[in-house]
Amino acid sequence: MRILYIDEKERTVKLRIETEDDLWDLYNVIEMGDIVYARTTRELKTSSGSKRKAMSIGLRVVWTRFQPFTTRLRVHGVIVQAPKELDLEGQRHTLNLDLGHEVTIHKEKGWDRYQMDRIRKACRRSMVKALIVGVDDEEVTIATVHDYGIEPLVEMILHIPGKIYPTAKAIELKRELNRISSKIKELCERLKIEVLILAGPGIMKELVEEELQKYPELRQIKVYLENVSSGGYKGVHEALKRGVLLRVLRDYSITEESKLIEEVLTYLARDERKVALSLDEVEKAVRIGAVDKLFITSELMRSPDETLRRRVEEILKIAENTGARVKIFSSFQDAYLQLKHMGGIVAILRYQLS
């Protein structure tokens, strides 16, 4: 999750949803009576029939629930703000919030400390130490991303001659690539960067990637290439707008899920009494405060069986209230399938149960 805007005086927070864990956090933060603003579509009647129209609306929340078979959180309520020409105020509508969406939440009575702590914790959880480089043959911007926005660290103007001076161009290009790569290396080491995103048009980003290979100490950093229309700060902004960080977070989520499943298998091999494997076992362990970590598939959370879904939600809330770490598996990769074969829910316990 990323905070895009916060105004404590107006009791309003604007967020970008980046992981399925974020949807669970929003489900626990959004309450009846809150006003939620987001982009949506609505079917409108016309003289020739009906058509769906995209728009931004605000609605006063009546209920929230997960939508079965999807990654969506449904927020239903009464429209309080919409395009005036459509005359929709007072009508009912459902927002479908999904990964990559931006949502603004206004709480008329103000945000509880617990709610803001949860939002900030979600932002810290999804932060990967990433460096984004917007580069073309004229300019370079190197920036990092915080939960409050983009922070440009370095800006360079490049002086590369045109094609009519091939020898001079080759010499200057090599010099500029060395200057760019050495600055990236310095920042990666100083900031302990985990991910490097090279964004730009043409081949400059590929040339920078190739130049960085001369530094063995950077080989542990995962590099992403992103095609955008320009270099510099505009290129950095465009890469973020296109959702490159969502792709990064998705990859890191897959890696994290694999490590967590390995942890479960290790405990099962050593002492299976420290692992709860079925919904009944997990629920029993949760209710006595014995759960240290709880892993669940997004599929189980979105079961079409409402009774089962409510039961699962109650288990997760109790687990969080007793200090357990909850992780929602959503990648549909090997680790997800392994967890699904275990029943879709597993808990690592604080102590052995008989």
C-alpha positions as CSV (number, residue, x, y, z in Angstrom):
1,M,0.0,0.0,0.0
2,R,1.2,3.5,-0.7
3,I,0.0,6.8,0.9
4,L,-0.5,9.3,-1.9
5,Y,-2.1,12.1,0.1
6,I,-3.0,12.6,3.8
7,D,-4.8,15.5,5.4
8,E,-5.4,14.8,9.1
9,K,-7.3,18.1,9.5
10,E,-9.8,17.0,6.8
11,R,-9.7,13.4,8.1
12,T,-8.9,12.2,4.5
13,V,-6.3,9.7,3.2
14,K,-5.7,8.7,-0.4
15,L,-4.0,5.3,-1.0
16,R,-2.9,3.1,-3.8
17,I,-3.6,-0.6,-3.4
18,E,-0.6,-2.8,-4.2
19,T,-1.1,-6.2,-2.7
20,E,-3.9,-8.5,-1.5
21,D,-2.8,-7.9,2.0
22,D,-3.7,-4.2,1.4
23,L,-7.3,-5.2,0.5
24,W,-7.5,-7.1,3.8
25,D,-6.2,-4.0,5.7
26,L,-8.8,-1.8,3.9
27,Y,-11.5,-4.2,4.8
28,N,-10.7,-3.7,8.4
29,V,-10.3,0.0,8.1
30,I,-13.3,1.1,6.1
31,E,-16.4,1.4,8.3
32,M,-20.1,2.0,7.8
33,G,-20.6,5.8,7.4
34,D,-17.2,6.5,5.9
35,I,-17.1,8.2,2.5
36,V,-15.0,6.4,-0.1
37,Y,-14.0,8.0,-3.4
38,A,-12.7,6.0,-6.4
39,R,-13.0,5.5,-10.2
40,T,-15.7,3.2,-11.3
41,T,-18.1,2.4,-14.1
42,R,-21.9,2.6,-14.1
43,E,-24.5,1.5,-16.6
44,L,-26.6,4.5,-17.7
45,K,-29.8,4.4,-19.8
46,T,-29.7,6.4,-23.1
47,S,-32.2,7.0,-25.8
48,S,-30.7,4.2,-27.8
49,G,-30.4,1.7,-24.9
50,S,-27.8,1.7,-22.2
51,K,-24.0,1.9,-21.9
52,R,-21.4,1.8,-19.2
53,K,-19.7,5.1,-18.4
54,A,-16.4,5.6,-16.5
55,M,-16.5,8.2,-13.7
56,S,-15.3,9.2,-10.3
57,I,-17.8,8.9,-7.5
58,G,-17.9,9.2,-3.7
59,L,-20.3,7.0,-1.7
60,R,-21.2,6.7,2.0
61,V,-20.4,3.1,3.0
62,V,-23.2,0.7,3.9
63,W,-21.2,-2.6,3.8
64,T,-17.9,-4.1,2.5
65,R,-17.1,-7.7,1.5
66,F,-14.7,-9.7,-0.6
67,Q,-15.9,-10.8,-4.0
68,P,-15.7,-14.5,-4.5
69,F,-13.3,-15.8,-7.2
70,T,-11.6,-12.4,-7.7
71,T,-9.0,-10.2,-6.0
72,R,-11.7,-7.5,-5.4
73,L,-13.0,-5.8,-2.3
74,R,-16.5,-4.6,-2.8
75,V,-17.6,-1.4,-1.1
76,H,-21.3,-0.7,-1.3
77,G,-23.1,2.5,-0.3
78,V,-25.1,5.5,-1.3
79,I,-23.7,8.0,-3.8
80,V,-22.9,11.4,-2.3
81,Q,-20.7,12.7,-5.1
82,A,-20.9,12.1,-8.9
83,P,-20.9,14.1,-12.1
84,K,-23.7,16.6,-11.6
85,E,-25.1,16.1,-15.1
86,L,-25.9,12.5,-14.3
87,D,-28.0,13.2,-11.2
88,L,-26.9,10.1,-9.3
89,E,-26.7,11.4,-5.7
90,G,-28.8,9.3,-3.4
91,Q,-28.6,6.2,-5.6
92,R,-26.9,2.9,-4.5
93,H,-23.6,1.8,-6.1
94,T,-20.8,-0.8,-5.5
95,L,-17.2,0.1,-5.9
96,N,-14.9,-2.9,-6.9
97,L,-11.4,-2.1,-5.4
98,D,-8.6,-4.1,-6.9
99,L,-4.8,-4.1,-7.1
100,G,-3.4,-0.9,-8.7
101,H,-6.5,1.1,-7.9
102,E,-6.4,4.4,-6.0
103,V,-9.0,5.1,-3.3
104,T,-9.7,8.1,-1.0
105,I,-11.2,7.5,2.4
106,H,-12.8,10.2,4.5
107,K,-13.8,9.6,8.1
108,E,-16.2,12.2,9.4
109,K,-15.4,11.4,13.0
110,G,-11.6,11.2,12.3
111,W,-9.2,8.3,12.1
112,D,-8.5,6.2,15.1
113,R,-4.9,5.8,16.0
114,Y,-5.2,2.0,15.4
115,Q,-6.5,2.6,11.9
116,M,-3.6,5.0,10.9
117,D,-1.1,2.7,12.5
118,R,-2.5,-0.2,10.4
119,I,-2.2,1.9,7.2
120,R,1.3,3.0,7.9
121,K,2.3,-0.6,8.8
122,A,0.9,-1.8,5.5
123,C,2.9,0.9,3.7
124,R,6.1,-0.2,5.4
125,R,5.4,-3.9,4.6
126,S,5.1,-3.3,0.9
127,M,8.2,-1.1,0.6
128,V,11.0,-2.6,-1.4
129,K,14.3,-0.7,-1.4
130,A,14.1,0.3,-5.1
131,L,16.1,2.8,-7.2
132,I,14.4,4.1,-10.4
133,V,16.4,5.5,-13.2
134,G,14.8,7.5,-16.0
135,V,17.3,7.6,-18.8
136,D,17.5,8.6,-22.5
137,D,20.3,10.1,-24.6
138,E,19.7,13.6,-23.2
139,E,19.0,13.4,-19.5
140,V,19.0,11.0,-16.4
141,T,17.1,11.2,-13.2
142,I,17.9,8.7,-10.4
143,A,15.1,8.5,-7.8
144,T,13.9,6.4,-4.9
145,V,10.3,5.8,-3.8
146,H,8.9,6.4,-0.3
147,D,5.4,5.9,1.0
148,Y,4.9,9.7,0.6
149,G,6.2,10.0,-3.0
150,I,9.2,10.1,-5.3
151,E,12.5,11.5,-4.1
152,P,14.9,12.5,-7.0
153,L,18.4,11.9,-5.8
154,V,20.5,12.8,-8.9
155,E,19.7,14.6,-12.1
156,M,22.2,14.7,-15.1
157,I,22.2,16.4,-18.4
158,L,24.0,14.2,-21.0
159,H,26.2,15.6,-23.8
160,I,26.3,13.0,-26.5
161,P,27.0,14.2,-30.1
162,G,24.7,13.2,-32.9
163,K,25.1,10.5,-35.5
164,I,27.1,12.7,-37.9
165,Y,30.0,12.5,-35.4
166,P,30.3,8.7,-34.9
167,T,33.7,8.7,-33.3
168,A,33.0,11.5,-30.9
169,K,29.6,10.0,-30.1
170,A,31.2,6.6,-29.2
171,I,33.8,8.2,-26.9
172,E,31.3,10.5,-25.2
173,L,28.7,7.7,-24.9
174,K,31.2,5.5,-23.1
175,R,32.1,8.4,-20.8
176,E,28.5,9.2,-19.9
177,L,27.6,5.5,-19.3
178,N,30.5,5.2,-16.9
179,R,29.3,8.4,-15.1
180,I,25.8,7.1,-14.8
181,S,26.8,3.5,-13.7
182,S,29.2,4.8,-11.1
183,K,26.6,7.0,-9.6
184,I,24.0,4.2,-9.6
185,K,26.6,1.9,-7.9
186,E,27.3,4.5,-5.2
187,L,23.6,4.9,-4.4
188,C,22.9,1.2,-4.5
189,E,25.6,0.5,-1.9
190,R,24.8,3.5,0.3
191,L,21.0,2.9,0.3
192,K,21.2,-1.0,0.4
193,I,19.1,-1.2,-2.8
194,E,17.3,-4.5,-3.5
195,V,15.7,-3.6,-6.9
196,L,16.9,-1.4,-9.8
197,I,14.4,-0.2,-12.4
198,L,15.8,1.3,-15.6
199,A,13.2,3.2,-17.5
200,G,13.4,5.0,-20.8
201,P,12.9,4.9,-24.6
202,G,15.4,3.4,-27.0
203,I,18.5,1.4,-26.0
204,M,20.0,3.7,-23.4
205,K,18.5,1.6,-20.5
206,E,20.0,-1.6,-22.0
207,L,23.4,0.1,-22.4
208,V,23.3,1.2,-18.7
209,E,22.3,-2.3,-17.6
210,E,25.3,-3.7,-19.6
211,E,27.6,-1.2,-18.1
212,L,26.5,-2.1,-14.6
213,Q,27.6,-5.7,-15.1
214,K,31.2,-4.6,-14.6
215,Y,30.4,-4.3,-10.9
216,P,30.3,-7.8,-9.3
217,E,28.9,-6.3,-6.0
218,L,25.7,-5.3,-7.8
219,R,24.9,-8.8,-9.1
220,Q,22.5,-9.6,-6.3
221,I,20.3,-6.6,-7.2
222,K,17.3,-7.6,-9.4
223,V,17.1,-5.3,-12.5
224,Y,13.9,-4.5,-14.3
225,L,13.7,-2.7,-17.7
226,E,10.7,-0.6,-18.5
227,N,9.8,1.1,-21.8
228,V,8.6,4.6,-21.4
229,S,8.3,7.6,-23.7
230,S,11.1,9.7,-22.2
231,G,14.0,9.8,-19.7
232,G,14.6,12.0,-16.8
233,Y,12.0,12.7,-14.1
234,K,9.1,12.3,-16.6
235,G,10.4,8.8,-17.4
236,V,10.5,7.9,-13.6
237,H,7.0,9.2,-13.1
238,E,5.7,7.3,-16.2
239,A,7.2,4.0,-15.1
240,L,5.5,4.3,-11.7
241,K,2.2,5.3,-13.3
242,R,2.4,2.2,-15.5
243,G,2.6,0.0,-12.4
244,V,6.2,-1.2,-12.5
245,L,6.4,-1.3,-8.7
246,L,3.3,-3.6,-8.7
247,R,5.3,-6.1,-10.9
248,V,8.3,-5.8,-8.5
249,L,6.1,-6.4,-5.4
250,R,4.4,-9.4,-7.1
251,D,7.8,-11.0,-7.7
252,Y,8.9,-10.3,-4.2
253,S,5.6,-11.7,-2.9
254,I,6.3,-15.0,-4.8
255,T,9.7,-15.2,-3.2
256,E,8.4,-14.5,0.3
257,E,5.6,-17.1,-0.1
258,S,8.2,-19.8,-1.1
259,K,10.3,-19.0,1.9
260,L,7.3,-19.2,4.2
261,I,6.2,-22.6,2.8
262,E,9.7,-23.9,3.3
263,E,9.4,-22.7,6.9
264,V,6.2,-24.7,7.3
265,L,7.8,-27.8,5.8
266,T,10.8,-27.5,8.1
267,Y,8.5,-27.4,11.2
268,L,6.5,-30.4,9.9
269,A,9.7,-32.4,9.5
270,R,11.0,-31.5,13.0
271,D,7.8,-31.4,15.1
272,E,4.4,-31.4,13.5
273,R,2.8,-30.4,16.8
274,K,4.0,-26.9,16.2
275,V,1.9,-26.7,13.0
276,A,-1.9,-26.5,12.7
277,L,-3.0,-27.8,9.3
278,S,-6.8,-27.7,9.0
279,L,-9.3,-24.9,9.4
280,D,-10.6,-26.6,12.7
281,E,-7.0,-26.9,14.1
282,V,-6.1,-23.4,13.1
283,E,-9.3,-22.0,14.7
284,K,-8.7,-23.9,17.9
285,A,-5.1,-22.6,18.1
286,V,-6.1,-19.0,17.3
287,R,-8.7,-19.0,20.0
288,I,-6.2,-19.9,22.7
289,G,-3.6,-17.4,21.4
290,A,-1.1,-20.1,20.3
291,V,-0.6,-18.9,16.7
292,D,2.6,-17.1,15.8
293,K,2.2,-17.0,12.0
294,L,-0.9,-17.7,9.9
295,F,-0.9,-18.3,6.1
296,I,-4.0,-18.4,4.0
297,T,-4.9,-18.5,0.3
298,S,-6.8,-15.7,-1.2
299,E,-9.1,-18.3,-2.7
300,L,-10.3,-19.4,0.8
301,M,-10.8,-15.8,1.9
302,R,-13.1,-15.3,-1.1
303,S,-15.1,-18.5,-0.8
304,P,-18.6,-18.3,-2.3
305,D,-19.8,-20.0,0.9
306,E,-20.6,-16.9,3.0
307,T,-20.7,-18.9,6.2
308,L,-17.2,-20.2,5.6
309,R,-16.0,-16.8,4.5
310,R,-17.3,-15.1,7.7
311,R,-15.7,-17.9,9.8
312,V,-12.3,-17.3,8.0
313,E,-12.5,-13.5,8.6
314,E,-13.2,-14.0,12.3
315,I,-10.2,-16.4,12.6
316,L,-7.9,-13.8,10.9
317,K,-9.2,-11.0,13.1
318,I,-8.6,-13.0,16.3
319,A,-5.1,-14.0,15.1
320,E,-4.2,-10.3,14.5
321,N,-5.6,-9.3,17.9
322,T,-3.4,-11.9,19.6
323,G,-0.3,-10.7,17.8
324,A,0.0,-13.3,15.1
325,R,1.4,-12.3,11.7
326,V,-1.1,-13.0,8.9
327,K,0.1,-13.5,5.3
328,I,-2.3,-13.9,2.4
329,F,-1.0,-16.0,-0.4
330,S,-2.1,-14.7,-3.8
331,S,0.6,-15.5,-6.4
332,F,-0.9,-18.8,-7.8
333,Q,2.6,-20.1,-8.1
334,D,4.1,-23.3,-6.5
335,A,4.0,-22.0,-2.9
336,Y,0.3,-21.0,-3.3
337,L,-0.6,-24.5,-4.7
338,Q,1.3,-26.2,-1.9
339,L,-0.7,-24.2,0.7
340,K,-3.9,-25.0,-1.2
341,H,-3.1,-28.7,-1.0
342,M,-2.7,-28.3,2.8
343,G,-6.2,-27.1,3.0
344,G,-5.7,-23.4,2.2
345,I,-4.8,-22.4,5.7
346,V,-1.8,-23.2,7.9
347,A,-0.5,-21.8,11.2
348,I,3.0,-22.0,12.8
349,L,2.4,-22.1,16.6
350,R,4.2,-20.4,19.5
351,Y,4.3,-23.7,21.4
352,Q,3.5,-27.3,20.9
353,L,-0.1,-28.5,21.2
354,S,-0.9,-32.0,22.3
